[in-house]
Amino acid sequence: MTEGTGQSLAEAVREAASTLAAAGVPSPRVDAELLAEHLLGVGLGRLRALMLGDTPAPEGYQDLIAERARRIPLQHITGVAHFRYLELAVGPGVFIPRPETESVVQLVIDRLQGMAHPKVVDLGTGSGAIAGSIAHEVPDAEVHAVEFSEFAHAWAARNLLPLGVHLIRGDLRDALPGHNGTFDVVVSNPPYIPAEAIPNEPEVALHDPPEALYGGGADGMELPTAAATSAARLLVPGGYFVMEHAEVQAGWIAAMLERSGLWDAVTTHHDLNGKDRATSAVLAGPAA
């Protein structure tokens, strides 16, 4: 692909899609279009209309395609991750939010329906996708977020402070001791990958920060277990806890919650692909 030689936008995108496909990028055509749209700033609908004419390829397009072909995440190239109704600033040092996590947010929002001034905390917020979405979609909620990583905390601050979220840098194991027993909902998407389970996708293995991936211990369950322990500490009696996890961990997490004797209504939830994506439970005791 050579810019400045009269190559049309349509030709450039078509060639870029072939380049990305040869590099093993999972969605080559979509990524080729998104990178062109990013440079032109016109939206996908307008981009596709421009591709019907003789609009030239944008300057710098070949360079972005070369980066994506090296399996640098699309979101690191554009600096933006789309999550529910938000555009989140992302880059090196922060976990890129995944579409399947949107279903976890929906569980929280459904739980908050009809509650006046609910208090919610997101343990291990990363980019702030979960906490930010709750604050945006439930403006009556008081939303807190906790993040341990210095780099991720910086990205979360950029995304969350304009939304009024109370963000602290801390460890989900012992965060917010002054708020014990005051939250209506605790939500977490903690690191949960087992130590030996190296992700197949280069975008994940090479570019997502390891501290956002690996849950600790051979089975990856140290941080998920800690998140559940903190949730029991932070919630009001009758409060709601929901945690994302790997499909293969659903049974273990449900059994862990039930075995503790602290939780009622332990429930496994599917994502849009039908996979066991999250487990919820209600803290035993009378509802507040």
N, C-alpha and C positions, 0 to 999 in steps of 0.2 A: 504494500500500500504506500503510495507516494503522494503527499500533499503538495499543492502548488502546481500540479500538472493537469488540472481540470477534472479530476475525479469527482463524480457527483456524490452527494450524501448517500443515496441509495446504494451505489456501488461500494462506497467505503464501508457502510454498515454490513453489507452482504459479505465482503471480504473479511471484515473483522470477525463476523460470526464464524466463518470457516477457520480463522486463526485460533479463536478461543476454543472451538470444538476440538481442533487438533491438539490443543494443550490440555484437554480433559476437563475444561470448565463445565460444570453441570448444566448451566442454562446459557449457552453461548449467544443465542440471538437476543434474548432479553438483556443480557449484560452489554452487548454491543449497542443496543438501542439506548439503554440507560446512560452509558458513558457519552454517547452523542448528545443526548438530552441534557446531561450535566453541563457540557461545554456550551451548548446553545441557549440553555435556560428557557426552554419553550414549552415544556410539558410533553408527555408521550403522544397525546392526541395530535398536537400541532407538529411534532417531529414526523409522525407518519404521514401527515399531509404534505410536509415539505419533501418527503422522500418520493412523492409522486411527480415532482417537478425536477428541475435541473439545479437545485440548490447545491452549492459546493460543500465538500467535507470541511468541517471546522478545523482551524489551526490547532495543532496539539493532539488531535484525535489518535494518531498513530502511536504517540508516546503512551497515552493512557491504555490503549489496547495491549501494548507490549508489557506494561505493568500487570495488567489483569492476566495475561498469558503466563506470567511468572507466578501466578496463583496468589498474588497480593489481593486481599479481600476487596471486593467492590466498594464496601463502605469506607475502607481506609483511603481509597482513591478519591471518592467523592466527599468524604468527611461527614456523611449523613447516613443514619439508619432510620428507616421508616418503621414505626411501631404503633399500631392502632391509629390514633388520630394525631400522633406526634411525629415531628422530625427531630431526631436526637443527634447531637454532635458526638462523633465517635472517632477513634483513631488508635494508634499503638498504645498499649497499656490498659485497654478496657475490653471486656467481653462484648462482642457484638450481639445484641438481642435477637432472638430467634422468633419466627412467626408462631411456633407452637406455644410460646409463653403467653401469647395473647389470650389463650383460653384460660390460663391461670388467673389473669386479671379479670376476666369475665366472671369467674367464680366469686371473686371478692366483690365485684360491683353488684352481682345478684344478691349477695349476702347483706350488703349495705342498704338495699332498697327499703325505704320506710324508716330508717334509723335517723334520729336527729343528732347532728354534730358528732358523727362517729369518729373514733380515734384509731388510727391504723399505723402500723409500722412494717416496713420492708427491710428484712434482715439480709444484708449482702446485696445492696442495690445495684452495684456495677455502674452502668451508664445512667441509671435512674429510670429505666423503662417502666417497671411495674409501679413504683411510687409516683412517677410523673403522670402516668395514665390515670391512676386513681384520683390524684389531685385535680386533673383536668376534667374527668368525667363525673366526679362527685365533689363539686366545689364546696359543699357543706362540710366535708371531712377535714379533720386535722391529721395531716399525714407526716410521718417521720420516716427517715431512712438512715441506715447504718452501712458504712463501707470501710473496710480495713485498708485496702490498697491505696497508697498515696496517689498513684497515677489515676486509678479508677475514680477515686474521690474527687479529683480535679475535674474529670469529665462530668461526673454527677453534679457537681456544684454548678457547672455551666448550664446543665439541663434543668436542674430542679429548683434553684433559687428563684428564677422568674415565676415559677408555679406556686411559690409559697410553701414548699416542703421544708420541714426542719431536718437538715442533713447534719449528721455528725460523723467524724472519722473514729471508728471503733471496731472492736471484735464482736461478732455476733454471739460469741459465747457468754459475754458478760456485759453487754452494752445496756445503757439506759437503766441503771439500778434505781434511779430516782423515780422511775415510772412503773415500777413493779405493780402488777394487778390493776392496771388502768386502761389497757388497750382492748378495744372491741374485736379487732382483727389483727392477727400477725400473719404475714405472707413472706415466703422465702423461696428463692431459686438458688440454693447454695451450690457450691462446687460438689460434684458427686461421682466423677469418673474414677474407677479403680486405678490404683497405681500403675498396673501393667497394661492398661487398656489405652494404648496410644491411638488417637483418632486417625482415621484413614485420610481425611481431607487435609491437604496442605494448608488451606486457609485457617483451619482450626489448630492443627498440630504446630504450625510455625508462627502463627500470628495472634491467636488468642492467648492471653497471659496464663501461664501454668497455674497460678494461684486461683484463677477463676474456673479452672477445669477439674482439678484433682481434689477429691473430697477427703483425703487422708485415710491411711490404712490400706491394706491390701484390697478391701472391698469398697473403698471410697465412701464409707458411711460415717466417718468421724464427724464431719461438719453437718451433714443432715441430722445426725443424732443430737448434736449440740444445738442446732436450730430448734428442734422439737423441745429440748429442755428449756431453752430460753423462752419459747412461746408459752410454755406452762407457767413460767415465772411472770411474764409480762401481761398475760391476759386476765380480764375479769372472769369470774365464774360464768360459764355459759358462752365465753368468747370463742371465736372461730379461728382455727389455724389451717392454712393450706400451704403445701410445699410441692414444688416441682421436683421430679426425679427421672431417672432413666426407666424405660419400660420394664426392664428385668428386675428393678428394685422395688416394684410396687408391693409385692407380697411381703417382702422383708420389712418395709416401712410400716405397712398396716399392722403386721404382727408386733412390731416394736411398740407402736402406740397403744395397742390393745393390752399388751403385756404389762405396760407401766401402771395401769390402773387409774391413770389420770384423765383419760379421754373417753368420750362417748361418741356415737355416730361416726365411727371411722369409715370413710368412703373413698374408693378409688375412682378417679375421673379420667375419661378419655380426651385426647386432643382431636382435632379435626381429621386426623388420619386414622383415628380409631385405636391409637396406642395409649397404654396406661401412662399418663403424663403427670398426674398430680394426685396427692392424697390429702383429704381434709379430715378434720376432727373438731369436736366441740369439747372445751375444757369442762370436766365434770363439776357439778355443783349447780345451785340455783341460778337461773338467768338473772343478769343484773337488770 
